[in-house]
Amino acid sequence: MKLCMVGTGYVGLVSGACFAETGQDVICADVNEAKIASLEEGRIPIFEPGLEDIVARCADGGRLRFTTDVAAAIGESTAVFVAVGTPPRGDGGADLSAVDAVAQAVAEHAKREVVLVLKSTVPVGTNARVRRLVKDAKHTVHVVSNPEFLKEGDAVSDFLRPDRVVIGCDEDDDFAREVMSRLYHPVCLDRDRIVWMDPASAELTKYVSNTMLAMRISFMNEIAMLCERVGADVHAVRAGVGSDDRIGPKFLYAGPGYGGSCFPKDVKALVHTGRENGMELELASTTDRVNERQKGVCFRKLRQHFDDDLRGKRVAIWGVSFKPRTDDIRESSALTLIDALLADGAQVFAHDPEASEHAVALYGDRITMVDDAYDAAKDADALCLMTEWRQYQNPSFERLKELMSRPLLIDGRNIWSSYGLRALGFTYDGIGVKGS
């Protein structure tokens, strides 16, 4: 059985490579000729730990191929995964034009009974929409919803060792169930991780999962602000609350707001789905509003320290990606900070282990990206930690003290709160912590 993955972005490339790693014969198809040419030469367009090795190994083994001939790839395959982009529209809904195009291509070019798998993040009702597009196909097209739950930075592990595999499929569709069970069998050897449900429930599960996680982050960010007002410490509150088995400790860390390609888009999409169906999902919409406000927290702290005048100040930023172990800067809180600093006339010197190229592409010469983190801090009036890369977690503070013009640290991730930095002569400001 051959598998075609249409779309070689983050989800498509990781999923296709990992299916090939389990022994599946995979064709990754994309209309972007430059991207396919790069992949055929072994160059991976994203930074994801472990992915490059898997792609090279599976390509060398003949289990993973790349092509721009989407029609031919569909014609060879029994399962076609849709992993194309679904960017947000201005109203918060999703642009499904690429999904529609793949569905129409499958209806036209499939040469056998085929399972069409919706891997892209799509709103509720997309499965039904796609079924209408393929209902007159020459060969039977079974439409299945299989949302992804891949964390950037841990995507390979998430795919090969998943918490669960959500599959939305008709209960009486034996063909589709057999194909999907076989594809995911290698990651279910120790226990069956597949959670079967109807397609609409599978579509909704993706949005609800991400919104609930985002909600925890926004709630703790609000509590961090309350901690600053009442003299409490958010670390202590998190430890006390997270030790409750009913709550647990994950996603309770205060910071400068969530970013990336999933949480912001999915929260907005869930709110939009509610409104389309006559409901205002108030917790979800508030989660989004709180996050937008929180993304400006480090800038507000800087203005307080400089009496609302940042003109000509040199600000160092450590971390531009929205989280560690990825080069993705989409919706990163660091970008919110950089935009605000530039608007106020500050000079920005920044470092990131993986995302520098993307930052330069976005800002050009309006900011200075440097190759060494300490170079960013040289002569800086303030240093802001925005992404908790490991190399930033225990730096030489003595060296920083010598390099910086003013020893002001804005710790957006509360990584340095226990280091006794005030005793070293620093002005330290975290998010809802007493620390240092």
Secondary structure, 3 states (H helix, E strand, C coil): CEEEEECCCHHHHHHHHHHHHCCCEEEEECCCHHHHHHHHCCCCCCCCCCHHHHHHHHHHCCCEEEECCHHHHHHHCCEEEECCCCCECCCCCECCHHHHHHHHHHHHHCCCCEEEEECCCCCCCHHHHHHHHHCCCCCCEEEEECCCCCCCCCHHHHHHCCCCEEEECCCCCHHHHHHHHHHHHHHCCCCCCEEEECHHHHHHHHHHHHHHHHHHHHHHHHHHHHHHHHCCCHHHHHHHHHCCCCCCCCCCCCCCCCCCCCHHHHHHHHHHHHHHCCCCCHHHHHHHHHHHHHCCHHHHHHHHHCCCCCCCCEEEEECCCCCCCCCCCCCCHHHHHHHHHHHCCCEEEEECCCCHHHHHHHHHHHCEECCCHHHHHCCCCEEEECCCCHHHCCCCHHHHHHHCCCCEEEECCCCCCCCCHHHHCCEEECCCCCCC
